[in-house]
Amino acid sequence: MAVVPRLFIDAALGKGAEIALEKDQAHYLVNVMRRKDGDPVRVFNGKDGEWRAEVAQATKRAATIKLAEQTRPQHAPPDLWLLFAPVKKSRTDFIVEKATELGAARIAPVFTRYTNSERVRMDRMEALAREAAEQTERLDLPDIAEARTLDQALDGWDAARPLIYCDEGGEVPPMLKALGGLETGKLAVLIGPEGGFSEDERARLKSLDFVRPVSLGPRILRADTAAAAALALIQSAWGDWD
């Protein structure tokens, strides 16, 4: 059975609408996937659910699709944010991809004292999130937040959103125990850099009432592994996996 391409469309979706694809999407659909007039496509825009469409017109450089019917209504993912200290390029890519696959509603890079990457590319993060959403049946894209320092992220934080802080040192409860009984409808998790948090950063985090320090087990995980493990545990115990 042929794979039906699935695309994120930045336009309103409705029955009978004809939409000209962006240049890169047209190239992918026509030249990579070899789709022709009349072939099926699935599309979503993060607001109007998922729609079945067909290729209305295709050339080597352009393509137009026509929407037929909605196949899935829109629904919101859990209000779960991931804050992470950027790492080397390929591993930051991994974090963004897996956070999208695991249903994070917002992905926010934060610079800490020991962060070993000095910059992040917003356009790359957005493209990776878009591709991951297209491939994994998400009906929306995560919000990719501008990079900030840890202090900036904590200043003015909404105390109604608990912040799960993965702490490598000290006596802290395991993640699942900390999540037990958590009834709030919104949550965030913070993953630190490879070198861990500084003592000043750890002291500030532990001083805040909305922060909950947790452990991810007896082994020291790489930052990208920790991000995926934390999101999987949260989705299983609190999010939309149950």
PyMOL commands that set and color helices and strands:
alter all, ss='L'
color gray80, all
select helices_A, chain A and resi 23-32+89-101+122-135+150-154+175-179+199-207+223-237
alter helices_A, ss='H'
color red, helices_A
select strands_A, chain A and resi 6-8+18-20+40-44+50-58+63-72+79-84+106-111+143-144+148-149+163-166+186-191+211-214
alter strands_A, ss='S'
color yellow, strands_A
deselect
rebuild
show_as cartoon
